[in-house]
Amino acid sequence: MKTMNYVKICMLCVFTLLLTACGKDDNDNSMDARLCRTWIEEDTEDNITYTHQLIFTQAGYSGQELKKKYDHTTSTANTETRDFTWKWKDSSMECLVLSYGAGEIKYLENVWIREHYLNGKLGGEWIMMTDANYMK
Protein backbone atom coordinates (compact mmCIF):
# COMPACT_ATOMS: atom_id res chain seq x y z
CA MET A 1 0.00 0.00 0.00
CA LYS A 2 2.83 2.40 0.88
CA THR A 3 4.55 1.49 -2.38
CA MET A 4 1.45 2.41 -4.35
CA ASN A 5 1.23 5.84 -2.62
CA TYR A 6 4.93 6.41 -3.35
CA VAL A 7 4.38 5.64 -7.06
CA LYS A 8 1.37 7.98 -7.19
CA ILE A 9 3.37 10.81 -5.62
CA CYS A 10 6.26 10.27 -8.07
CA MET A 11 3.87 10.25 -11.05
CA LEU A 12 2.23 13.44 -9.79
CA CYS A 13 5.64 15.15 -9.51
CA VAL A 14 6.63 14.10 -13.04
CA PHE A 15 3.28 15.27 -14.43
CA THR A 16 3.66 18.64 -12.65
CA LEU A 17 7.16 19.14 -14.10
CA LEU A 18 5.92 18.35 -17.59
CA LEU A 19 3.16 20.93 -17.29
CA THR A 20 5.64 23.55 -16.12
CA ALA A 21 7.95 22.88 -19.08
CA CYS A 22 5.06 23.14 -21.55
CA GLY A 23 4.00 26.46 -20.05
CA LYS A 24 7.43 28.00 -20.69
CA ASP A 25 7.38 26.98 -24.36
CA ASP A 26 3.88 28.37 -24.80
CA ASN A 27 5.01 31.68 -23.28
CA ASP A 28 7.98 31.87 -25.66
CA ASN A 29 5.73 31.24 -28.66
CA SER A 30 3.17 33.80 -27.56
CA MET A 31 5.89 36.45 -27.22
CA ASP A 32 7.04 35.72 -30.78
CA ALA A 33 3.43 35.82 -31.95
CA ARG A 34 2.89 39.17 -30.24
CA LEU A 35 6.00 40.55 -31.98
CA CYS A 36 5.39 39.10 -35.44
CA ARG A 37 3.32 41.74 -37.21
CA THR A 38 3.85 45.09 -38.91
CA TRP A 39 4.74 47.99 -36.60
CA ILE A 40 4.63 51.61 -37.76
CA GLU A 41 5.66 55.00 -36.44
CA GLU A 42 4.85 58.30 -38.21
CA ASP A 43 5.81 61.88 -37.52
CA THR A 44 5.18 65.08 -39.51
CA GLU A 45 7.44 68.09 -39.15
CA ASP A 46 7.80 71.14 -41.43
CA ASN A 47 5.61 69.61 -44.21
CA ILE A 48 7.67 66.40 -44.20
CA THR A 49 6.19 63.09 -43.08
CA TYR A 50 8.62 60.49 -41.73
CA THR A 51 7.42 56.89 -41.63
CA HIS A 52 9.35 54.09 -39.94
CA GLN A 53 8.08 50.54 -40.30
CA LEU A 54 9.31 47.24 -38.86
CA ILE A 55 7.90 43.94 -40.09
CA PHE A 56 8.67 40.79 -38.09
CA THR A 57 7.85 37.28 -39.34
CA GLN A 58 8.32 33.93 -37.63
CA ALA A 59 9.16 32.20 -40.91
CA GLY A 60 12.93 32.09 -40.79
CA TYR A 61 12.87 34.77 -38.12
CA SER A 62 13.16 37.37 -40.85
CA GLY A 63 11.95 40.90 -41.17
CA GLN A 64 12.10 44.16 -43.04
CA GLU A 65 12.76 47.75 -42.03
CA LEU A 66 11.26 50.53 -44.13
CA LYS A 67 12.02 54.23 -43.77
CA LYS A 68 10.08 56.71 -45.87
CA LYS A 69 10.40 60.48 -46.11
CA TYR A 70 7.63 62.34 -47.95
CA ASP A 71 7.96 66.07 -48.66
CA HIS A 72 4.46 67.55 -49.01
CA THR A 73 5.70 70.80 -50.56
CA THR A 74 7.48 69.12 -53.50
CA SER A 75 5.49 65.84 -53.50
CA THR A 76 8.70 63.81 -53.47
CA ALA A 77 9.29 60.62 -51.56
CA ASN A 78 12.46 58.80 -50.59
CA THR A 79 12.17 55.19 -49.44
CA GLU A 80 14.81 52.93 -47.93
CA THR A 81 14.06 49.23 -47.41
CA ARG A 82 16.35 46.76 -45.66
CA ASP A 83 15.92 43.08 -44.84
CA PHE A 84 17.09 41.54 -41.57
CA THR A 85 16.98 38.39 -39.50
CA TRP A 86 16.10 38.60 -35.83
CA LYS A 87 16.48 36.67 -32.62
CA TRP A 88 16.04 37.29 -28.92
CA LYS A 89 19.37 38.07 -27.23
CA ASP A 90 18.53 35.78 -24.28
CA SER A 91 15.61 34.13 -22.50
CA SER A 92 14.56 37.38 -20.79
CA MET A 93 13.09 38.50 -24.15
CA GLU A 94 13.91 42.14 -23.47
CA CYS A 95 16.41 42.63 -26.30
CA LEU A 96 16.21 41.76 -29.99
CA VAL A 97 19.26 41.32 -32.21
CA LEU A 98 18.57 42.51 -35.77
CA SER A 99 21.18 41.29 -38.27
CA TYR A 100 21.23 43.13 -41.60
CA GLY A 101 24.05 41.05 -43.10
CA ALA A 102 27.69 41.90 -43.77
CA GLY A 103 28.24 42.09 -40.02
CA GLU A 104 25.80 44.97 -39.45
CA ILE A 105 23.79 44.46 -36.28
CA LYS A 106 21.30 46.67 -34.45
CA TYR A 107 19.83 46.03 -31.02
CA LEU A 108 16.25 46.75 -30.02
CA GLU A 109 16.68 47.05 -26.27
CA ASN A 110 14.12 47.33 -23.48
CA VAL A 111 11.50 45.72 -25.71
CA TRP A 112 8.00 46.30 -24.41
CA ILE A 113 5.10 44.79 -26.35
CA ARG A 114 1.57 45.65 -25.35
CA GLU A 115 -1.62 44.75 -27.17
CA HIS A 116 -1.17 47.26 -30.01
CA TYR A 117 2.12 48.98 -29.16
CA LEU A 118 5.83 48.21 -29.37
CA ASN A 119 8.48 50.41 -27.84
CA GLY A 120 12.15 50.19 -27.04
CA LYS A 121 15.51 51.65 -27.91
CA LEU A 122 16.58 50.84 -31.49
CA GLY A 123 20.17 51.66 -32.31
CA GLY A 124 20.28 54.20 -29.49
CA GLU A 125 16.99 55.97 -30.35
CA TRP A 126 13.69 55.48 -28.55
CA ILE A 127 10.83 54.27 -30.74
CA MET A 128 7.12 53.98 -30.04
CA MET A 129 5.36 51.99 -32.75
CA THR A 130 1.74 51.00 -33.31
CA ASP A 131 0.38 47.80 -34.84
CA ALA A 132 -0.35 48.75 -38.48
CA ASN A 133 -3.63 46.79 -38.41
CA TYR A 134 -4.74 48.71 -35.33
CA MET A 135 -4.29 52.06 -37.12
CA LYS A 136 -6.79 51.23 -39.89
C-alpha positions as CSV (number, residue, x, y, z in Angstrom):
1,M,0.0,0.0,0.0
2,K,2.8,2.4,0.9
3,T,4.6,1.5,-2.4
4,M,1.5,2.4,-4.4
5,N,1.2,5.8,-2.6
6,Y,4.9,6.4,-3.4
7,V,4.4,5.6,-7.1
8,K,1.4,8.0,-7.2
9,I,3.4,10.8,-5.6
10,C,6.3,10.3,-8.1
11,M,3.9,10.3,-11.0
12,L,2.2,13.4,-9.8
13,C,5.6,15.2,-9.5
14,V,6.6,14.1,-13.0
15,F,3.3,15.3,-14.4
16,T,3.7,18.6,-12.7
17,L,7.2,19.1,-14.1
18,L,5.9,18.4,-17.6
19,L,3.2,20.9,-17.3
20,T,5.6,23.6,-16.1
21,A,8.0,22.9,-19.1
22,C,5.1,23.1,-21.5
23,G,4.0,26.5,-20.0
24,K,7.4,28.0,-20.7
25,D,7.4,27.0,-24.4
26,D,3.9,28.4,-24.8
27,N,5.0,31.7,-23.3
28,D,8.0,31.9,-25.7
29,N,5.7,31.2,-28.7
30,S,3.2,33.8,-27.6
31,M,5.9,36.4,-27.2
32,D,7.0,35.7,-30.8
33,A,3.4,35.8,-32.0
34,R,2.9,39.2,-30.2
35,L,6.0,40.5,-32.0
36,C,5.4,39.1,-35.4
37,R,3.3,41.7,-37.2
38,T,3.8,45.1,-38.9
39,W,4.7,48.0,-36.6
40,I,4.6,51.6,-37.8
41,E,5.7,55.0,-36.4
42,E,4.9,58.3,-38.2
43,D,5.8,61.9,-37.5
44,T,5.2,65.1,-39.5
45,E,7.4,68.1,-39.1
46,D,7.8,71.1,-41.4
47,N,5.6,69.6,-44.2
48,I,7.7,66.4,-44.2
49,T,6.2,63.1,-43.1
50,Y,8.6,60.5,-41.7
51,T,7.4,56.9,-41.6
52,H,9.4,54.1,-39.9
53,Q,8.1,50.5,-40.3
54,L,9.3,47.2,-38.9
55,I,7.9,43.9,-40.1
56,F,8.7,40.8,-38.1
57,T,7.9,37.3,-39.3
58,Q,8.3,33.9,-37.6
59,A,9.2,32.2,-40.9
60,G,12.9,32.1,-40.8
61,Y,12.9,34.8,-38.1
62,S,13.2,37.4,-40.8
63,G,11.9,40.9,-41.2
64,Q,12.1,44.2,-43.0
65,E,12.8,47.8,-42.0
66,L,11.3,50.5,-44.1
67,K,12.0,54.2,-43.8
68,K,10.1,56.7,-45.9
69,K,10.4,60.5,-46.1
70,Y,7.6,62.3,-47.9
71,D,8.0,66.1,-48.7
72,H,4.5,67.6,-49.0
73,T,5.7,70.8,-50.6
74,T,7.5,69.1,-53.5
75,S,5.5,65.8,-53.5
76,T,8.7,63.8,-53.5
77,A,9.3,60.6,-51.6
78,N,12.5,58.8,-50.6
79,T,12.2,55.2,-49.4
80,E,14.8,52.9,-47.9
81,T,14.1,49.2,-47.4
82,R,16.4,46.8,-45.7
83,D,15.9,43.1,-44.8
84,F,17.1,41.5,-41.6
85,T,17.0,38.4,-39.5
86,W,16.1,38.6,-35.8
87,K,16.5,36.7,-32.6
88,W,16.0,37.3,-28.9
89,K,19.4,38.1,-27.2
90,D,18.5,35.8,-24.3
91,S,15.6,34.1,-22.5
92,S,14.6,37.4,-20.8
93,M,13.1,38.5,-24.2
94,E,13.9,42.1,-23.5
95,C,16.4,42.6,-26.3
96,L,16.2,41.8,-30.0
97,V,19.3,41.3,-32.2
98,L,18.6,42.5,-35.8
99,S,21.2,41.3,-38.3
100,Y,21.2,43.1,-41.6
101,G,24.1,41.0,-43.1
102,A,27.7,41.9,-43.8
103,G,28.2,42.1,-40.0
104,E,25.8,45.0,-39.5
105,I,23.8,44.5,-36.3
106,K,21.3,46.7,-34.5
107,Y,19.8,46.0,-31.0
108,L,16.2,46.7,-30.0
109,E,16.7,47.0,-26.3
110,N,14.1,47.3,-23.5
111,V,11.5,45.7,-25.7
112,W,8.0,46.3,-24.4
113,I,5.1,44.8,-26.3
114,R,1.6,45.6,-25.3
115,E,-1.6,44.7,-27.2
116,H,-1.2,47.3,-30.0
117,Y,2.1,49.0,-29.2
118,L,5.8,48.2,-29.4
119,N,8.5,50.4,-27.8
120,G,12.1,50.2,-27.0
121,K,15.5,51.6,-27.9
122,L,16.6,50.8,-31.5
123,G,20.2,51.7,-32.3
124,G,20.3,54.2,-29.5
125,E,17.0,56.0,-30.4
126,W,13.7,55.5,-28.5
127,I,10.8,54.3,-30.7
128,M,7.1,54.0,-30.0
129,M,5.4,52.0,-32.7
130,T,1.7,51.0,-33.3
131,D,0.4,47.8,-34.8
132,A,-0.4,48.8,-38.5
133,N,-3.6,46.8,-38.4
134,Y,-4.7,48.7,-35.3
135,M,-4.3,52.1,-37.1
136,K,-6.8,51.2,-39.9
